[in-house]
Amino acid sequence: MTEIRRVLIWSGWLRLSHWTLALSVLILIATGWAISNGPMVAADALEYHYLAASVMIFALVLRMLVFIRGKPHERLTALFPEPSEFNAVKQTFVFYLSLAKQPLPNWYAHNPFWKMLYVFMYVGLLLLLISGTLMAEYPVVFGFYLPSVHAFWSAVLTILVLLHLLSTFVHDYYAKTTDISAMVNGYRLFELEGAGKSRPDLKTASVELQSMKSLLGKNNNDRDNQ
């Protein structure tokens, strides 16, 4: 019998902002591509592009509120790695370079390696929002041609989103980090004994993992009883 710790990490407001932002960004990427490369559907794609942009604004405003009023590890200051996390950043980088042959370090909430990349993504989203809003009436601002700025940051954000999706699945597969389910139900699983006990304000629950042998025995008994 192995005891693990199930810890409530992400609040409902953060999860709502995350999934709303994720959905709107994916629609923006798809419709942006259609506007540039599909003249037959460009008009309809533009309408959905503006609709998705409105949803993204809502998600960003909600995320900004969580940055200010959320749990300590959900706030903006938590997206800047602390000195104690530098080793985890290095280990994660080595994990990527080794193509998952080296171990992936543990972390509590945000992946330390991705923290600054998340900040970079939020800055990119704000630049896309500003350039997309202004470029029709003010194509040139402070010497910057806004359609080119919008196209550049769209490409950068698309790459970061793809890398984020890939890394999340890789982390769950190789390190069993439960990042995906945590963004659905708010909980992460920690195999370290007593994880979360030092934080009495965190909602935790003990989970017992049963051996495969005991589960097989139960299945056999169930069949015998039928």
Salt bridges, closest charged atoms under 4 A:
GLU3 OE2 - ARG5 NH2 3.74
GLU85 OE2 - LYS115 NZ 2.96
ASP179 OD1 - ARG188 NE 3.34
ASP201 OD2 - ARG199 NH2 3.02
